[in-house]
Structure formats: C-alpha cells, structure tokens
Amino acid sequence: MNAETTVKKTKVDLFELVSQGTEEMKSGFDEAGLEVVIEASEERYYVDADSQLMESIVEDLLNNARENSQPGTRVSIEIKPKDTKGCGSCCGAGGLRMTSLEIKYTARDAEEAEQDLATVKDLAFLQDGRLELVKDGDLVTAGVTVYTY
C-alpha cells in the first residue's frame, strides 16, 4: 500500500465477497485440514467501502486464518450488524450503522497471527473502519468493522 492509494467507496456486498473468497481458497483450506463455516443471518450485507480494498481485506483475513490455524480445526466466519453507542448529537442516540466481519480460529501461534494483520488494519482505516484483534489463549478473533451502506 502506498501514500497514493485512492479510496472509491460504493455499495459493496460483503457477504458475496466472503463467499467468493472462501470458495476460491477452498482447496487451500482443505489441504490445511480446516473446516470453514460462514454464519450470517441475512443473505446480503451491504457496506460503504472500496470494493478492491474490501476484497484485499477479506483475502488477507482468510489467508491469515488458513496459514495460522491448527490443522483439523474450524474457521468460523461471521457477518453481522455491529452495535455502536451514539453520542446523541452527531450520530443520534442509536449510534452509527456498522457491519462487522469476524473470523475466529484456533491458532498455532497467536503472536504470529497478529503480525500478519498490519495491512488489514491500514486498509480498514482508509475506509473509516477498524480492525479488532482479540486473543483468548489460542483462540483468535480478527474482526473488521465498516460502515453499513
């Protein structure tokens, strides 16, 4: 990523990006002995994002999970609305509408998993989103939250 990265936000179907990404990486997940499960209560989750940057985020998160997961485990992918607390003035009492993509897996080395996500953090930030990484023992949850379209 360079200083001249142009962000062109549009209506992006996050569920479709995730579905395509997991399908394209299916053989890699199979070779690693990983079961991939996508959980989403809706068929479409539209986000206000740059389609190419979001595709890179999804690809990087999936690669990170594939490369760092313990063989024979599950990679859980969840897409859901994200609750935000509003300040009551600029964004209303209900908060901002956001969508979260979370990938959970059992890591071989949780520290290594964190190092691989620097680019995802930068790409999310460019789109007014954020990356959140939670480690609980060997369970890693990498989540990207962006504005809902």
Rosetta constraint file for C-alpha pairs under 8 A:
AtomPair CA 1 CA 5 HARMONIC 6.68 0.50
AtomPair CA 1 CA 119 HARMONIC 7.83 0.50
AtomPair CA 7 CA 50 HARMONIC 5.88 0.50
AtomPair CA 7 CA 53 HARMONIC 7.93 0.50
AtomPair CA 7 CA 126 HARMONIC 7.18 0.50
AtomPair CA 7 CA 127 HARMONIC 7.14 0.50
AtomPair CA 8 CA 49 HARMONIC 7.29 0.50
AtomPair CA 8 CA 50 HARMONIC 5.07 0.50
AtomPair CA 8 CA 51 HARMONIC 7.93 0.50
AtomPair CA 9 CA 48 HARMONIC 5.86 0.50
AtomPair CA 9 CA 49 HARMONIC 4.41 0.50
AtomPair CA 9 CA 50 HARMONIC 4.33 0.50
AtomPair CA 9 CA 51 HARMONIC 7.34 0.50
AtomPair CA 9 CA 127 HARMONIC 7.68 0.50
AtomPair CA 10 CA 47 HARMONIC 7.93 0.50
AtomPair CA 10 CA 48 HARMONIC 5.57 0.50
AtomPair CA 10 CA 49 HARMONIC 5.58 0.50
AtomPair CA 10 CA 50 HARMONIC 6.03 0.50
AtomPair CA 10 CA 51 HARMONIC 7.17 0.50
AtomPair CA 11 CA 46 HARMONIC 6.03 0.50
AtomPair CA 11 CA 47 HARMONIC 5.82 0.50
AtomPair CA 11 CA 48 HARMONIC 5.28 0.50
AtomPair CA 11 CA 49 HARMONIC 6.66 0.50
AtomPair CA 11 CA 149 HARMONIC 6.01 0.50
AtomPair CA 12 CA 46 HARMONIC 5.30 0.50
AtomPair CA 12 CA 47 HARMONIC 5.24 0.50
AtomPair CA 12 CA 48 HARMONIC 6.34 0.50
AtomPair CA 12 CA 49 HARMONIC 6.21 0.50
AtomPair CA 12 CA 50 HARMONIC 7.34 0.50
AtomPair CA 12 CA 51 HARMONIC 5.89 0.50
AtomPair CA 12 CA 149 HARMONIC 7.89 0.50
AtomPair CA 13 CA 17 HARMONIC 6.49 0.50
AtomPair CA 13 CA 44 HARMONIC 6.34 0.50
AtomPair CA 13 CA 45 HARMONIC 5.62 0.50
AtomPair CA 13 CA 46 HARMONIC 4.58 0.50
AtomPair CA 13 CA 47 HARMONIC 6.50 0.50
AtomPair CA 14 CA 18 HARMONIC 6.22 0.50
AtomPair CA 14 CA 44 HARMONIC 7.30 0.50
AtomPair CA 14 CA 45 HARMONIC 5.50 0.50
AtomPair CA 14 CA 46 HARMONIC 5.94 0.50
AtomPair CA 14 CA 47 HARMONIC 6.55 0.50
AtomPair CA 14 CA 54 HARMONIC 7.91 0.50
AtomPair CA 15 CA 19 HARMONIC 6.09 0.50
AtomPair CA 15 CA 43 HARMONIC 6.88 0.50
AtomPair CA 15 CA 44 HARMONIC 5.69 0.50
AtomPair CA 15 CA 45 HARMONIC 5.68 0.50
AtomPair CA 15 CA 46 HARMONIC 7.87 0.50
AtomPair CA 15 CA 79 HARMONIC 7.22 0.50
AtomPair CA 16 CA 20 HARMONIC 6.05 0.50
AtomPair CA 16 CA 44 HARMONIC 7.42 0.50
AtomPair CA 17 CA 21 HARMONIC 5.99 0.50
AtomPair CA 17 CA 54 HARMONIC 7.95 0.50
AtomPair CA 17 CA 55 HARMONIC 6.35 0.50
AtomPair CA 17 CA 58 HARMONIC 7.17 0.50
AtomPair CA 18 CA 22 HARMONIC 6.12 0.50
AtomPair CA 18 CA 58 HARMONIC 6.37 0.50
AtomPair CA 19 CA 23 HARMONIC 6.18 0.50
AtomPair CA 20 CA 24 HARMONIC 6.09 0.50
AtomPair CA 21 CA 25 HARMONIC 6.23 0.50
AtomPair CA 21 CA 58 HARMONIC 6.94 0.50
AtomPair CA 21 CA 59 HARMONIC 6.30 0.50
AtomPair CA 21 CA 62 HARMONIC 7.63 0.50
AtomPair CA 22 CA 26 HARMONIC 5.79 0.50
AtomPair CA 22 CA 36 HARMONIC 7.80 0.50
AtomPair CA 22 CA 62 HARMONIC 7.40 0.50
AtomPair CA 25 CA 29 HARMONIC 6.31 0.50
AtomPair CA 26 CA 30 HARMONIC 6.06 0.50
AtomPair CA 27 CA 31 HARMONIC 6.03 0.50
AtomPair CA 28 CA 32 HARMONIC 6.25 0.50
AtomPair CA 28 CA 66 HARMONIC 7.41 0.50
AtomPair CA 29 CA 33 HARMONIC 6.25 0.50
AtomPair CA 29 CA 34 HARMONIC 5.17 0.50
AtomPair CA 29 CA 35 HARMONIC 7.10 0.50
AtomPair CA 29 CA 36 HARMONIC 7.52 0.50
AtomPair CA 29 CA 66 HARMONIC 6.09 0.50
AtomPair CA 30 CA 34 HARMONIC 5.76 0.50
AtomPair CA 30 CA 35 HARMONIC 7.33 0.50
AtomPair CA 32 CA 66 HARMONIC 7.03 0.50
AtomPair CA 32 CA 71 HARMONIC 5.77 0.50
AtomPair CA 32 CA 72 HARMONIC 7.57 0.50
AtomPair CA 33 CA 71 HARMONIC 5.18 0.50
AtomPair CA 33 CA 72 HARMONIC 4.84 0.50
AtomPair CA 33 CA 73 HARMONIC 7.19 0.50
AtomPair CA 34 CA 66 HARMONIC 7.60 0.50
AtomPair CA 34 CA 69 HARMONIC 7.84 0.50
AtomPair CA 34 CA 71 HARMONIC 6.12 0.50
AtomPair CA 34 CA 72 HARMONIC 5.38 0.50
AtomPair CA 34 CA 73 HARMONIC 5.38 0.50
AtomPair CA 34 CA 74 HARMONIC 5.58 0.50
AtomPair CA 34 CA 75 HARMONIC 6.76 0.50
AtomPair CA 35 CA 72 HARMONIC 7.48 0.50
AtomPair CA 35 CA 73 HARMONIC 6.43 0.50
AtomPair CA 35 CA 74 HARMONIC 4.66 0.50
AtomPair CA 35 CA 75 HARMONIC 6.06 0.50
AtomPair CA 36 CA 74 HARMONIC 5.88 0.50
AtomPair CA 36 CA 75 HARMONIC 4.81 0.50
AtomPair CA 36 CA 76 HARMONIC 6.03 0.50
AtomPair CA 36 CA 77 HARMONIC 7.48 0.50
AtomPair CA 37 CA 74 HARMONIC 7.36 0.50
AtomPair CA 37 CA 75 HARMONIC 6.30 0.50
AtomPair CA 37 CA 76 HARMONIC 4.98 0.50
AtomPair CA 37 CA 77 HARMONIC 6.02 0.50
AtomPair CA 38 CA 76 HARMONIC 6.13 0.50
AtomPair CA 38 CA 77 HARMONIC 4.68 0.50
AtomPair CA 38 CA 78 HARMONIC 5.89 0.50
AtomPair CA 38 CA 79 HARMONIC 7.93 0.50
AtomPair CA 39 CA 76 HARMONIC 7.36 0.50
AtomPair CA 39 CA 77 HARMONIC 5.98 0.50
AtomPair CA 39 CA 78 HARMONIC 4.67 0.50
AtomPair CA 39 CA 79 HARMONIC 6.49 0.50
AtomPair CA 40 CA 78 HARMONIC 5.89 0.50
AtomPair CA 40 CA 79 HARMONIC 5.22 0.50
AtomPair CA 40 CA 80 HARMONIC 6.38 0.50
AtomPair CA 41 CA 79 HARMONIC 7.99 0.50
AtomPair CA 41 CA 80 HARMONIC 7.35 0.50
AtomPair CA 45 CA 79 HARMONIC 7.68 0.50
AtomPair CA 45 CA 80 HARMONIC 7.90 0.50
AtomPair CA 45 CA 99 HARMONIC 7.50 0.50
AtomPair CA 45 CA 148 HARMONIC 7.78 0.50
AtomPair CA 46 CA 148 HARMONIC 6.05 0.50
AtomPair CA 46 CA 149 HARMONIC 5.42 0.50
AtomPair CA 47 CA 98 HARMONIC 7.85 0.50
AtomPair CA 47 CA 99 HARMONIC 6.90 0.50
AtomPair CA 47 CA 146 HARMONIC 6.70 0.50
AtomPair CA 47 CA 147 HARMONIC 5.76 0.50
AtomPair CA 47 CA 148 HARMONIC 4.23 0.50
AtomPair CA 47 CA 149 HARMONIC 4.45 0.50
AtomPair CA 48 CA 146 HARMONIC 7.21 0.50
AtomPair CA 48 CA 147 HARMONIC 5.55 0.50
AtomPair CA 48 CA 148 HARMONIC 5.62 0.50
AtomPair CA 48 CA 149 HARMONIC 4.54 0.50
AtomPair CA 49 CA 53 HARMONIC 7.71 0.50
AtomPair CA 49 CA 54 HARMONIC 6.77 0.50
AtomPair CA 49 CA 127 HARMONIC 6.01 0.50
AtomPair CA 49 CA 146 HARMONIC 7.44 0.50
AtomPair CA 49 CA 147 HARMONIC 7.60 0.50
AtomPair CA 50 CA 54 HARMONIC 6.04 0.50
AtomPair CA 50 CA 127 HARMONIC 7.13 0.50
AtomPair CA 51 CA 55 HARMONIC 6.03 0.50
AtomPair CA 52 CA 56 HARMONIC 6.27 0.50
AtomPair CA 53 CA 57 HARMONIC 6.24 0.50
AtomPair CA 53 CA 123 HARMONIC 6.34 0.50
AtomPair CA 54 CA 58 HARMONIC 6.17 0.50
AtomPair CA 54 CA 123 HARMONIC 7.81 0.50
AtomPair CA 54 CA 124 HARMONIC 7.96 0.50
AtomPair CA 55 CA 59 HARMONIC 6.10 0.50
AtomPair CA 56 CA 60 HARMONIC 5.97 0.50
AtomPair CA 56 CA 120 HARMONIC 7.89 0.50
AtomPair CA 57 CA 61 HARMONIC 6.07 0.50
AtomPair CA 57 CA 120 HARMONIC 5.41 0.50
AtomPair CA 57 CA 123 HARMONIC 6.88 0.50
AtomPair CA 57 CA 124 HARMONIC 7.52 0.50
AtomPair CA 58 CA 62 HARMONIC 6.10 0.50
AtomPair CA 59 CA 63 HARMONIC 6.02 0.50
AtomPair CA 60 CA 64 HARMONIC 5.96 0.50
AtomPair CA 60 CA 117 HARMONIC 7.59 0.50
AtomPair CA 60 CA 120 HARMONIC 6.83 0.50
AtomPair CA 61 CA 65 HARMONIC 6.24 0.50
AtomPair CA 61 CA 103 HARMONIC 7.31 0.50
AtomPair CA 61 CA 117 HARMONIC 7.54 0.50
AtomPair CA 61 CA 120 HARMONIC 7.50 0.50
AtomPair CA 61 CA 142 HARMONIC 7.49 0.50
AtomPair CA 62 CA 66 HARMONIC 6.12 0.50
AtomPair CA 62 CA 103 HARMONIC 7.82 0.50
AtomPair CA 63 CA 67 HARMONIC 5.95 0.50
AtomPair CA 64 CA 68 HARMONIC 5.94 0.50
AtomPair CA 64 CA 113 HARMONIC 6.58 0.50
AtomPair CA 64 CA 116 HARMONIC 6.63 0.50
AtomPair CA 64 CA 117 HARMONIC 7.63 0.50
AtomPair CA 65 CA 69 HARMONIC 5.60 0.50
AtomPair CA 65 CA 75 HARMONIC 7.05 0.50
AtomPair CA 65 CA 103 HARMONIC 7.54 0.50
AtomPair CA 65 CA 104 HARMONIC 7.85 0.50
AtomPair CA 65 CA 105 HARMONIC 6.52 0.50
AtomPair CA 65 CA 107 HARMONIC 7.89 0.50
AtomPair CA 65 CA 113 HARMONIC 7.86 0.50
AtomPair CA 68 CA 107 HARMONIC 5.38 0.50
AtomPair CA 68 CA 108 HARMONIC 5.78 0.50
AtomPair CA 68 CA 109 HARMONIC 6.81 0.50
AtomPair CA 68 CA 110 HARMONIC 7.91 0.50
AtomPair CA 68 CA 112 HARMONIC 7.61 0.50
AtomPair CA 68 CA 113 HARMONIC 6.13 0.50
AtomPair CA 69 CA 73 HARMONIC 7.17 0.50
AtomPair CA 69 CA 75 HARMONIC 7.85 0.50
AtomPair CA 69 CA 105 HARMONIC 6.11 0.50
AtomPair CA 69 CA 106 HARMONIC 5.40 0.50
AtomPair CA 69 CA 107 HARMONIC 4.44 0.50
AtomPair CA 69 CA 108 HARMONIC 5.71 0.50
AtomPair CA 70 CA 106 HARMONIC 5.89 0.50
AtomPair CA 70 CA 107 HARMONIC 5.52 0.50
AtomPair CA 70 CA 108 HARMONIC 5.12 0.50
AtomPair CA 73 CA 105 HARMONIC 7.53 0.50
AtomPair CA 73 CA 106 HARMONIC 6.77 0.50
AtomPair CA 74 CA 105 HARMONIC 6.29 0.50
AtomPair CA 74 CA 106 HARMONIC 7.47 0.50
AtomPair CA 75 CA 103 HARMONIC 6.85 0.50
AtomPair CA 75 CA 104 HARMONIC 5.77 0.50
AtomPair CA 75 CA 105 HARMONIC 4.85 0.50
AtomPair CA 75 CA 106 HARMONIC 7.73 0.50
AtomPair CA 76 CA 102 HARMONIC 7.94 0.50
AtomPair CA 76 CA 103 HARMONIC 5.63 0.50
AtomPair CA 76 CA 104 HARMONIC 5.10 0.50
AtomPair CA 76 CA 105 HARMONIC 6.52 0.50
AtomPair CA 77 CA 101 HARMONIC 7.16 0.50
AtomPair CA 77 CA 102 HARMONIC 5.70 0.50
AtomPair CA 77 CA 103 HARMONIC 4.53 0.50
AtomPair CA 77 CA 104 HARMONIC 6.50 0.50
AtomPair CA 78 CA 100 HARMONIC 7.85 0.50
AtomPair CA 78 CA 101 HARMONIC 5.78 0.50
AtomPair CA 78 CA 102 HARMONIC 5.14 0.50
AtomPair CA 78 CA 103 HARMONIC 6.47 0.50
AtomPair CA 79 CA 99 HARMONIC 7.19 0.50
AtomPair CA 79 CA 100 HARMONIC 5.67 0.50
AtomPair CA 79 CA 101 HARMONIC 4.64 0.50
AtomPair CA 79 CA 102 HARMONIC 6.48 0.50
AtomPair CA 80 CA 99 HARMONIC 5.76 0.50
AtomPair CA 80 CA 100 HARMONIC 5.38 0.50
AtomPair CA 80 CA 101 HARMONIC 6.79 0.50
AtomPair CA 81 CA 97 HARMONIC 7.51 0.50
AtomPair CA 81 CA 98 HARMONIC 5.97 0.50
AtomPair CA 81 CA 99 HARMONIC 4.44 0.50
AtomPair CA 81 CA 100 HARMONIC 6.00 0.50
AtomPair CA 82 CA 97 HARMONIC 7.14 0.50
AtomPair CA 82 CA 98 HARMONIC 5.22 0.50
AtomPair CA 82 CA 99 HARMONIC 5.15 0.50
AtomPair CA 82 CA 100 HARMONIC 5.64 0.50
AtomPair CA 82 CA 145 HARMONIC 7.47 0.50
AtomPair CA 83 CA 95 HARMONIC 7.61 0.50
AtomPair CA 83 CA 96 HARMONIC 7.98 0.50
AtomPair CA 83 CA 97 HARMONIC 7.46 0.50
AtomPair CA 83 CA 98 HARMONIC 7.24 0.50
AtomPair CA 84 CA 94 HARMONIC 7.35 0.50
AtomPair CA 84 CA 95 HARMONIC 5.07 0.50
AtomPair CA 84 CA 96 HARMONIC 5.94 0.50
AtomPair CA 84 CA 97 HARMONIC 7.26 0.50
AtomPair CA 84 CA 98 HARMONIC 7.55 0.50
AtomPair CA 85 CA 93 HARMONIC 7.15 0.50
AtomPair CA 85 CA 94 HARMONIC 6.23 0.50
AtomPair CA 85 CA 95 HARMONIC 4.66 0.50
AtomPair CA 85 CA 96 HARMONIC 7.44 0.50
AtomPair CA 86 CA 91 HARMONIC 5.71 0.50
AtomPair CA 86 CA 92 HARMONIC 5.44 0.50
AtomPair CA 86 CA 93 HARMONIC 4.54 0.50
AtomPair CA 86 CA 94 HARMONIC 5.11 0.50
AtomPair CA 86 CA 95 HARMONIC 3.36 0.50
AtomPair CA 86 CA 96 HARMONIC 6.62 0.50
AtomPair CA 87 CA 91 HARMONIC 6.40 0.50
AtomPair CA 87 CA 92 HARMONIC 6.33 0.50
AtomPair CA 87 CA 93 HARMONIC 5.92 0.50
AtomPair CA 87 CA 95 HARMONIC 6.89 0.50
AtomPair CA 88 CA 92 HARMONIC 4.29 0.50
AtomPair CA 88 CA 93 HARMONIC 4.10 0.50
AtomPair CA 88 CA 94 HARMONIC 7.56 0.50
AtomPair CA 88 CA 95 HARMONIC 7.67 0.50
AtomPair CA 89 CA 93 HARMONIC 7.35 0.50
AtomPair CA 91 CA 95 HARMONIC 5.48 0.50
AtomPair CA 91 CA 96 HARMONIC 5.97 0.50
AtomPair CA 92 CA 96 HARMONIC 7.69 0.50
AtomPair CA 96 CA 147 HARMONIC 7.68 0.50
AtomPair CA 97 CA 147 HARMONIC 6.10 0.50
AtomPair CA 97 CA 148 HARMONIC 5.50 0.50
AtomPair CA 98 CA 145 HARMONIC 6.53 0.50
AtomPair CA 98 CA 146 HARMONIC 5.54 0.50
AtomPair CA 98 CA 147 HARMONIC 4.25 0.50
AtomPair CA 98 CA 148 HARMONIC 4.64 0.50
AtomPair CA 99 CA 145 HARMONIC 5.59 0.50
AtomPair CA 99 CA 146 HARMONIC 5.59 0.50
AtomPair CA 99 CA 147 HARMONIC 6.09 0.50
AtomPair CA 99 CA 148 HARMONIC 5.51 0.50
AtomPair CA 100 CA 143 HARMONIC 6.58 0.50
AtomPair CA 100 CA 144 HARMONIC 5.69 0.50
AtomPair CA 100 CA 145 HARMONIC 4.32 0.50
AtomPair CA 100 CA 146 HARMONIC 6.61 0.50
AtomPair CA 101 CA 143 HARMONIC 5.41 0.50
AtomPair CA 101 CA 144 HARMONIC 5.29 0.50
AtomPair CA 101 CA 145 HARMONIC 6.39 0.50
AtomPair CA 102 CA 141 HARMONIC 6.46 0.50
AtomPair CA 102 CA 142 HARMONIC 5.61 0.50
AtomPair CA 102 CA 143 HARMONIC 4.07 0.50
AtomPair CA 102 CA 144 HARMONIC 6.51 0.50
AtomPair CA 103 CA 141 HARMONIC 5.61 0.50
AtomPair CA 103 CA 142 HARMONIC 5.32 0.50
AtomPair CA 103 CA 143 HARMONIC 6.27 0.50
AtomPair CA 104 CA 139 HARMONIC 7.01 0.50
AtomPair CA 104 CA 140 HARMONIC 5.57 0.50
AtomPair CA 104 CA 141 HARMONIC 4.38 0.50
AtomPair CA 104 CA 142 HARMONIC 6.52 0.50
AtomPair CA 105 CA 139 HARMONIC 5.77 0.50
AtomPair CA 105 CA 140 HARMONIC 5.49 0.50
AtomPair CA 105 CA 141 HARMONIC 6.73 0.50
AtomPair CA 106 CA 138 HARMONIC 5.45 0.50
AtomPair CA 106 CA 139 HARMONIC 4.59 0.50
AtomPair CA 106 CA 140 HARMONIC 6.19 0.50
AtomPair CA 107 CA 113 HARMONIC 7.40 0.50
AtomPair CA 107 CA 138 HARMONIC 5.20 0.50
AtomPair CA 107 CA 139 HARMONIC 6.12 0.50
AtomPair CA 107 CA 140 HARMONIC 6.42 0.50
AtomPair CA 108 CA 138 HARMONIC 7.01 0.50
AtomPair CA 109 CA 113 HARMONIC 6.59 0.50
AtomPair CA 109 CA 138 HARMONIC 7.16 0.50
AtomPair CA 110 CA 114 HARMONIC 6.58 0.50
AtomPair CA 110 CA 135 HARMONIC 6.89 0.50
AtomPair CA 110 CA 137 HARMONIC 7.86 0.50
AtomPair CA 110 CA 138 HARMONIC 6.04 0.50
AtomPair CA 110 CA 139 HARMONIC 7.70 0.50
AtomPair CA 110 CA 140 HARMONIC 6.68 0.50
AtomPair CA 111 CA 115 HARMONIC 6.73 0.50
AtomPair CA 112 CA 116 HARMONIC 6.66 0.50
AtomPair CA 113 CA 117 HARMONIC 7.09 0.50
AtomPair CA 114 CA 118 HARMONIC 7.73 0.50
AtomPair CA 114 CA 133 HARMONIC 7.41 0.50
AtomPair CA 117 CA 121 HARMONIC 6.34 0.50
AtomPair CA 118 CA 122 HARMONIC 6.46 0.50
AtomPair CA 119 CA 123 HARMONIC 6.15 0.50
AtomPair CA 120 CA 124 HARMONIC 6.03 0.50
AtomPair CA 120 CA 131 HARMONIC 7.09 0.50
AtomPair CA 121 CA 125 HARMONIC 6.17 0.50
AtomPair CA 121 CA 130 HARMONIC 6.43 0.50
AtomPair CA 121 CA 131 HARMONIC 5.17 0.50
AtomPair CA 122 CA 126 HARMONIC 6.26 0.50
AtomPair CA 123 CA 127 HARMONIC 6.73 0.50
AtomPair CA 124 CA 128 HARMONIC 6.52 0.50
AtomPair CA 124 CA 129 HARMONIC 4.72 0.50
AtomPair CA 124 CA 130 HARMONIC 5.17 0.50
AtomPair CA 124 CA 131 HARMONIC 6.46 0.50
AtomPair CA 124 CA 144 HARMONIC 6.90 0.50
AtomPair CA 124 CA 145 HARMONIC 7.74 0.50
AtomPair CA 124 CA 146 HARMONIC 7.35 0.50
AtomPair CA 125 CA 129 HARMONIC 5.00 0.50
AtomPair CA 125 CA 130 HARMONIC 5.53 0.50
AtomPair CA 125 CA 131 HARMONIC 7.91 0.50
AtomPair CA 127 CA 146 HARMONIC 7.23 0.50
AtomPair CA 128 CA 146 HARMONIC 6.72 0.50
AtomPair CA 128 CA 147 HARMONIC 7.56 0.50
AtomPair CA 129 CA 144 HARMONIC 7.03 0.50
AtomPair CA 129 CA 145 HARMONIC 5.42 0.50
AtomPair CA 129 CA 146 HARMONIC 4.38 0.50
AtomPair CA 129 CA 147 HARMONIC 6.92 0.50
AtomPair CA 130 CA 144 HARMONIC 5.65 0.50
AtomPair CA 130 CA 145 HARMONIC 5.47 0.50
AtomPair CA 130 CA 146 HARMONIC 6.87 0.50
AtomPair CA 131 CA 142 HARMONIC 7.14 0.50
AtomPair CA 131 CA 143 HARMONIC 5.65 0.50
AtomPair CA 131 CA 144 HARMONIC 4.53 0.50
AtomPair CA 131 CA 145 HARMONIC 6.61 0.50
AtomPair CA 132 CA 141 HARMONIC 7.96 0.50
AtomPair CA 132 CA 142 HARMONIC 5.90 0.50
AtomPair CA 132 CA 143 HARMONIC 5.09 0.50
AtomPair CA 132 CA 144 HARMONIC 6.32 0.50
AtomPair CA 133 CA 140 HARMONIC 7.24 0.50
AtomPair CA 133 CA 141 HARMONIC 5.75 0.50
AtomPair CA 133 CA 142 HARMONIC 4.61 0.50
AtomPair CA 133 CA 143 HARMONIC 6.33 0.50
AtomPair CA 134 CA 140 HARMONIC 5.86 0.50
AtomPair CA 134 CA 141 HARMONIC 5.14 0.50
AtomPair CA 134 CA 142 HARMONIC 6.57 0.50
AtomPair CA 135 CA 139 HARMONIC 5.80 0.50
AtomPair CA 135 CA 140 HARMONIC 4.67 0.50
AtomPair CA 135 CA 141 HARMONIC 6.47 0.50
AtomPair CA 136 CA 140 HARMONIC 6.50 0.50
